[in-house]
Amino acid sequence: MKITVLGAGSVGGWLAAGLAKGGAEVSILARGATLAALRRDGLVFLDGEVRDVHRLRASDDPADLAPADILLLGLKSHDLSAALPLIRRAVAPHTLVATSQNGIPWWFFQGGFGGPAAGLTLEGVDPGGALGAAIPAERVIGGVAHVGARVEAPGVVRLMKQDRMLFGDPTGAHGAAVERLVAALAAGGVNAHAVPDIRAEIWSKLWGNSNMNPLSALCRADMQAMLEDPGVAGMVEAMMREMQAVGAAIGLVLPQSIEERMVVTRRLGPFRTSMLQDLEAGRRLELGPILGGLVELAAHCDVPAPTLAGIHGLVRLLTRPA
């Protein structure tokens, strides 16, 4: 199996290292300092005291790489639109595209999704519908990453906490490819699994991300500190209730109560969300896919979501250009 990973950041680097260790033929699309480091030193993957170096073919030009069976998108959601010209060049007629991003993906309401959101394009996720037009759900393998990792230097990725990597086939057309991808990752030490309903898994993860990420950016606190504050914990619960109502309107019923989910979240301890890390590093936030799209969806379904909308507005103002 030939796999090209676009982006060697925390998740992309983790998956590329696992695939290489599992015996897949892996190449990386990167640029700038990351590309220079990959060519000079290889992909360096750190897990505790273990230091693995993977010498992988890397380029900023898809023409330099063999046509891939799977293009695995390791970029963050809000960077995909700008990367679309590169993605188009990296996709051969037979190539499938695997996602691993936070938030609602561009293809979520395509490929047989019914109800009031069928075929819906969210501007906060896919401006102008360009991603959906270029990469329809029929070419997608959906993914959900439950992992804590960080980039310590260009081309150097450290695994902090591995939970699981889930992949699924949103249209039912590529089950065999999902199984091969999962098997390659599992052989490389990634706790990867194929799941029957990838949309349910994405929605379930978003139930936590859509509140903890933006709130952590507003108060610049880790998850433990936020949940120990009664006022912030109450805001989290209000946002979760509104998302439950949106899910009920489109046929996505969450499998836990809010109380049960909060118990799970508290077990993570003083975890610093990706949005908080991006804010502190001066990087653009994944606000559209994680919260903005959800606010759009609530309005489309005529479901009141004042808390979601209010927090979304506050973070937009927090990050607006000076």
TADA-V699912 format. One record per helix or strand. SS is the DSSP state (A for helix, B for strand). FROM is the first residue (numbers start at 1). LEN is the number of residues. If there is no record, write none. Layout:
ss->SS from->FROM len->LEN
ss->SS from->FROM len->LEN
This chain:
ss->B from->2 len->5
ss->A from->10 len->12
ss->B from->25 len->5
ss->A from->32 len->10
ss->B from->43 len->5
ss->B from->50 len->5
ss->B from->57 len->3
ss->A from->62 len->3
ss->B from->70 len->4
ss->A from->77 len->3
ss->A from->84 len->7
ss->B from->96 len->3
ss->A from->115 len->3
ss->A from->127 len->8
ss->A from->137 len->3
ss->B from->140 len->14
ss->B from->156 len->13
ss->A from->175 len->13
ss->B from->192 len->3
ss->A from->198 len->22
ss->A from->223 len->6
ss->A from->230 len->21
ss->A from->258 len->9
ss->A from->274 len->8
ss->A from->287 len->14
ss->A from->306 len->13
